[in-house]
């Protein structure tokens, strides 16, 4: 359940940052999902610093 919640939150971040659908699809790949989530978190932090 926690993974589903984290995935949903990450998808919202992707949509908010207007990133590609490929990142959403990568969340379904266990090998890529953690890296994608970390990258989105970093981008979100940068976005918050700028605005």
N, C-alpha and C positions, 0 to 999 in steps of 0.2 A: 504493500500500500504506500509506503513512504516513497518508493521509487516512482510510482505513478504520480504522486503529488509533486515530486521534484521534476519529473518530466513535464508535467502540465505547467509548472511555474517557469521552467526553462523555455518552453514553447511561447509563453506569453512574453518573455523577455526578447526572444527572437523577433516576434511580431512587433513589439514596441520599438526595437532598434532597427526594424525594417531590413532584416538580414534574409538571406536566401532560404528557400524551402529545403535545400540540400541539408542544411543544419538540422532541420526538424527530422528529416529522414535518417540522418546519422544517429539520432537518439535511439533508434530501433536496433542499431548495431552495438552489441555489447562491447566490442573492442574500441569503438569510437566514442561511445556515449559519455564516458567520464571526461575525456579530453574536450569534447564539445561543451559540456556543462561548465568546465573550468574556464574555457575561453569566453563563453557567454558571460560568466560572472565577472571576469576581468573587463570585458567591454562595457558591462553595465556600470562597474565602478568608475571607469573613465568617463562614461556618459554623465554620471552624476556629478563628477568634478567639473565638467564643462558647463553644466546648466545649473 
